[in-house]
Amino acid sequence: MGVESFNNGLRKAVEKYVFTAKTERWLPFVRLYMRRYNNQLHASTGMTPLEAAQLSPAGLKQLKAKLVARGKSKIKQTRLPQLAV
């Protein structure tokens, strides 16, 4: 998932939460959303972002090769960033 796609999904989820819950307190929801996202299995990698963040350098290299081979990667860095919960 690209950064813009993620941001768009988060924005829509916060808007829906604020509207449905009739509240302006959206920060606790973002924490829950991030926890859910970081623990959700991603089809492109076959693992969660938290699992990907714990890969060894060799594991990251294998994951990158797998994604590039499937044509689903624009990864240029050697380490995937970990999203904070």
C-alpha positions as CSV (number, residue, x, y, z in Angstrom):
1,M,0.0,0.0,0.0
2,G,1.4,3.4,-0.9
3,V,1.7,6.2,1.5
4,E,-1.1,8.2,-0.2
5,S,-3.4,5.2,-0.2
6,F,-2.8,4.6,3.5
7,N,-3.3,8.3,4.4
8,N,-6.5,8.3,2.4
9,G,-7.8,5.2,4.1
10,L,-6.9,6.6,7.6
11,R,-8.6,9.9,6.8
12,K,-11.8,8.2,5.6
13,A,-11.9,6.0,8.7
14,V,-11.4,8.9,11.1
15,E,-14.1,10.9,9.3
16,K,-16.5,7.9,9.6
17,Y,-15.6,7.4,13.2
18,V,-16.1,11.1,14.2
19,F,-19.5,11.2,12.3
20,T,-20.8,7.9,13.7
21,A,-19.6,8.3,17.3
22,K,-20.6,12.0,17.3
23,T,-17.4,13.0,18.9
24,E,-14.4,15.1,18.2
25,R,-12.0,12.8,20.1
26,W,-10.4,11.0,17.2
27,L,-6.9,10.4,18.5
28,P,-7.8,7.2,20.5
29,F,-9.4,5.9,17.3
30,V,-6.2,6.5,15.4
31,R,-4.2,4.4,17.9
32,L,-6.7,1.5,17.5
33,Y,-6.6,1.9,13.7
34,M,-2.8,1.7,13.7
35,R,-2.7,-1.3,16.0
36,R,-5.2,-3.1,13.7
37,Y,-3.2,-2.1,10.6
38,N,0.1,-3.2,12.0
39,N,-1.3,-6.6,13.0
40,Q,-3.3,-7.2,9.8
41,L,-2.0,-9.8,7.3
42,H,-1.1,-8.0,4.0
43,A,-1.6,-10.0,0.8
44,S,1.4,-8.6,-1.0
45,T,3.9,-9.6,1.7
46,G,2.1,-12.6,3.3
47,M,2.8,-11.1,6.7
48,T,1.9,-8.3,9.0
49,P,3.9,-5.0,9.1
50,L,5.1,-5.9,12.6
51,E,6.4,-9.2,11.3
52,A,8.1,-7.5,8.4
53,A,9.7,-5.0,10.8
54,Q,11.3,-7.8,12.7
55,L,12.9,-9.5,9.7
56,S,16.6,-9.8,9.6
57,P,18.5,-8.0,6.8
58,A,18.6,-11.3,4.8
59,G,14.8,-11.7,5.4
60,L,14.2,-8.2,4.1
61,K,16.3,-8.9,1.1
62,Q,14.2,-12.0,0.3
63,L,11.0,-10.1,0.8
64,K,12.1,-7.4,-1.5
65,A,13.1,-9.9,-4.2
66,K,9.7,-11.6,-3.8
67,L,7.8,-8.3,-4.2
68,V,10.0,-7.2,-7.1
69,A,9.5,-10.5,-8.9
70,R,5.7,-10.2,-8.6
71,G,6.0,-6.6,-9.8
72,K,4.4,-5.1,-6.7
73,S,7.3,-3.2,-5.3
74,K,8.9,0.2,-5.7
75,I,11.1,-0.4,-2.7
76,K,14.5,1.3,-3.1
77,Q,15.5,1.2,0.6
78,T,17.0,-1.8,2.4
79,R,14.9,-1.4,5.5
80,L,11.1,-1.1,5.7
81,P,10.0,1.6,8.1
82,Q,8.1,0.4,11.2
83,L,4.8,2.2,11.9
84,A,4.4,3.3,15.5
85,V,1.4,2.0,17.5
